[in-house]
Amino acid sequence: FVGWFALSPVAIEVCSSIEICENQLYPPVANPKRVAYLKFKAVASGKKYCQYGKVGGDSKPENCKDVPIDTWAQNCNSVPQTACTRNATLSDGKVCPEKCRKYNFEILPKCVCSPGTHCGNTILTSGIASVGITIAVRVMLGTLLERGAHMRAFWASTISFFMAFVGWFALSPVAIEVCSSIEVCENQLFPVLAHPTRKAYLKFKAVASGKKYCQYGKVGSDSKPENCKDVPSDTWNQTCNGVPQTACTPSATLTTSKDLCPEKCRKYNFAVLPKCVCSPGTHCGDTILTSGIASVGITIAVRVMLGTLLERFGPVNVQAGLLLFGSIWMFAATGISAEWNFILIRMMIGCAGATFVTNQFWCSLMFAPNVVGTANATAAGWGNLGGGVTQIFIVWCLFKPFMSAGASADTAWRCSMIVPGALFVIIALCMKLSCWDTPTAPRFKTSDTGKTSNASLWDYVECLKDPRIVIMILQYGACFGTELAMNAQLATHFRTYFQMEAGGASVLAGCFGLMNLFARSLGGIVSDKLFAKFGFPGRIWAQFIGLFFEGIFLLGFGFVDNSQPWYVALIVLLFFSTFVQMSEGTSYGIVPFKNPKQIASTSALVGAGGNLGAVIALWAFYKPLGPINTLLPFKVHGIYVLVLALTSPAFYWKDKGGMFHKAAAPEFQKPEPVAEKDSA
């Protein structure tokens, strides 16, 4: 470990030696407006690079403000024009006194290496590579052990599932960049000058500045605006009499130029619109939503088929095959050129999402009944973590570094898709070469689960005859389906509704998935603990509590509007996410007991139910209700989850009991204290 992290404390010196510091790549005198410089403030002295303030926001500065006229007149009239002027600093020496500098070069450190710079990204990427390679090595080292097939299976199923989720949702955080590349943004399809009354424009309000596209109000209601109101006559007479009629009039804005038509003179304030307008109800928004529905929808069929495929080919072959198939489409994503192939490719990548079924089936084969809830929940939770990590990984570790290296946004997101594809192939090969299907044999046989017949499609019919399995399918759709819907929607929600830039939106969206680090395992642990304390009914109560509070916090998230700070949404989101993941863990604390002889088919059907839940949510809630009110789908979705939570009393078996009935079979009752057993 000393050696592993030996380069960390001297990483900036290493970057300085190989000359990749921001001020080595972009000398400040020649490149004074680099974002890393504009944001810089010396902690010790409190001095700022932009000592007279920034042009633009603190998060997205565009330049430093000029030296104030009175400051220049008092201190700087004798300074040579070759050294500095009010609006330029031309020397990094003392020829230009500090008070006369627009850009205060002197406070920059020897090596500028802040987050987002090429230097910062290099250190971050080297760290990711350093810990990432260890994952593969640790899995491969398991093959050197005479025992440990179950732990190799645990890590292989978890890592492969994690990586599948990274790839599955890799296009989500850059979906708006993809839409911009294939030219389906609202303002690409309908240029604002020619179509100023598009509903998406009329409803637009910039969250940061509070400015509105219709700055003088709307004609019609807020939900169904028809036009912007004209510039008031008194405002026009006071400010705009000298404006050319070819630029703007009180009832029309004919140019996007601020110089020709000042902001106060605009009926339509084009300047507040983002580069890509992609709000709910636009063609762009519908394209992203449809691709998300296709992506989770295809997995329903694949997950159902896996019940049969797992029994015929075993978990190792199936999992490796899914990753190799997914890698083909990850590489194909680099060539997305139109909305139809964006939807198709995202749909085919979604097949890799079926790795969840293998993950749960494999762990159910490997672990004993008393810990299977914890094992299943932990493997699935850490695998699901990929859905959150990808929001951050794709943007901060791939997209932004490619941009810093000089690539365009179009090139950067395409190159970002290559990395998950390559990792799919590597993990599939490692798994195939190092793992067994069961603790005692390299390949699975149907007799390992107590079945006397071979795999058949009739197994699914037998499972679906049981209404308790059908309810579990719907309940799993309410938790795992909700997670999939959030993975597909949140980054776009934060970018379009809260108008955050890609990096910030990806971090907030990623926080939802990062709760998988502990929350799904926590659900499995709670399920096991309540089983130990109350018998099998304890598992059902754990399921009800998880789903109920998930619905409450999802409903609460629907009441957080963009007039509130982003951190309010984040706090509610973290509680919501915790109960989503816990409900997934409690679900698979019950699934292995539903029909033990049909565990593969039951796991497949319940897993497919998760995707079905996502399709129901995206198609029935977010697609039709989003254009009416951005937050309405979250509220309706929360009510839907609460209703399904109330179906938990339907889980009843004579031997296992129910929410309000004790178990009859000893193995499902509350265990007797050890001392009592000994005395007996």
Phi, psi and omega in degrees: 000326175301314179290321183304317184253018183296329182278347184299310184289345179244022184299321181292323176295323177298314180298322178295321180293324181265008171058054175237012173297152182303319182277359169267320178285324184228083181309132187302324181296321181275335183228065188288346187258020174297137185303322181298326177286313184300329181274351192287137174221129179285121184294316185296312185267341183079001181285149181244150174299314174267081189290342179253014177105167183252154168265122186098176181285168179296327181280332181227064180291144180255331183191173170267151176288149179296159174298129181303147184301315183292323177297317180295318182295324182282328191239343198234008185297334182268000182286135179298139180295342178282347180265313178193157173230180180300324185249016178201142173246114191256002182214146177259013178265187181276001179302327178254109181303156186303318182295343184262006184264126169291316178250118184270078184303329190297335185275349180294139177288172180301324180228107175279118188217043183283164178304137180097342175280165178298322178296310180300319180292327178295316179297316181296315181295321178296323178294317178297317179297321183296316180276332181294317182296333181294331178301308182296319182295318181295321178295315182294327179297336177301333181290344180276349183269138178292326177241162178119018179299325181293322180284327174297319178295319180301310183289322179294317180294322181291312183292319180293320178294317177303312183291326177298321179290323176302314180289321183303318184252019182297330182276348183297309184289345178246020184300322180291323176294323177297314180298323177294321180294322181266007172059054175241011175296151182302319182277359169267320179285325183228083182307138189298326180296320182275336183226065186288347185256020174299139186301322181298327177285314185299329183273355190284137174221130179285120184295316185295312184267341184079001181284148182245151173300314174266081189289341179253015176105167183253153168266122186099181183280168178295325182280333180226066181289147180253330182192173170268151175288150179295160174296129180303145185298322180292322176297317180297316183293325181283325192244330199242010184297332181271002182282132180300140179293342178281347181264313177194157175228173179301335184249006181203144173244116192252004180211156175266357184284127177290330182291318182283324180229101180302158186303318182294344184263006185262128170289316178250117183270079184304329189296337183280345183289141176286174180300323180230107176279119189216042183283164179305137180096344175279164178298322178297310179300320178294325179296314179297316181295317180295320179295323177294318178297316179298321183295316179275335181292317182298331183290337177301309181296318183294318181296321178295315180297330183297334178304316178284317183297322180297320181287334180274322187244349179085156186295324182297310181296319182293314182295317179296320179296319179297318180293319179295320177296317179297326182297325179302317184279334173296317178293324179295333181298337179294343183251017179305128185227349181206164184296327182294319180279339170298312180294315181298312183294319179295325177296314183291325175298328180302338177302328180294339178295343179287354178301341178300319183297316177299316180306311184285321178296315183297313180293326178295328176288329191269335190242152183289156184303327184286345179236004186296329178297313179294317181297312179298315183294318181291314179298316180288321181295313179291332174290313177301336179306332179301329179295330176274318181300322183297329179300322181272316185300312184297318184281307190275332183259344182235298186300307182293317176300321176297320178296318180296330179282358176110000180284152174286165178301321180298313180292321185296314182290328178293316178296329181297334182285340182293322186297308178301323179300316179294320179294326174305311183295314182299313183293320179300317180292317179299318181294315181298324185275343190237355190240153175252159178282325183229167181297336187242355183213144181295328185234145183281144171234147182300334180292344179296337179257006179092003179283143178258350180245162177282168180300140182209154176294338178293343176300322180293321180297317179300319179293316185288347174290340182271111182299335179291326176289323178298317178296320178297323176301315180291320179293322179292329174295332180283338178254298180293323177298323176296318179299316180297318179298319179292320177300324181281332191253327195298316182300316178293323178299313181291330180282322184268320184275313177270355175055044177272155176284168190304317182296312180294318179296321181293324179293314180295317178295322180295329180300329178300309181288333183293341176297341177299340181305327181225332194290319180292319175300320179300320177299316178295320179294316178300318179299315179294320181294315180292329174296317180293330184270321186238003186081195185300326177305332178299324178295323181290320177296322177299320179297314181297313183298315179301311181294320183298312182286333171301313180298320180298312184285330174295319176299318178298321179299328179290349179258003178268103181265174187281004171278346178264154180300152183300331184290339174294314177299320182295316181299312179298320181299321182293318177294316178302311182297319181303316181284332174299309183292322178298320179296325176295320179293319179291329178300312183275005164278344180257321187309315183298343183262353184297307180209082189306327180285340180245041186297325180294312182292322179295314178300319181295315182293317179294318177300318177296328177299328176300314178291324176300319178299322178294318179296316178302313183296311184292319185279319186269333183253301190284324182290310182279329187268336181303315179295335179285310179205126186302326185269345183302318180301324180294322180293313180295321179298319179298318178296320178301317179294318179299319179298316181291330176299326183286355176273358184301327178300346178289345177283098180216132173227147179299318183281327185264338182086196180207191182302324184241019181223134178288155177285144179270322182283135183303323184291347179250005178269170175299125182298144177285147176301146183300320182299320180295322179296318183296318181293326178294000000 
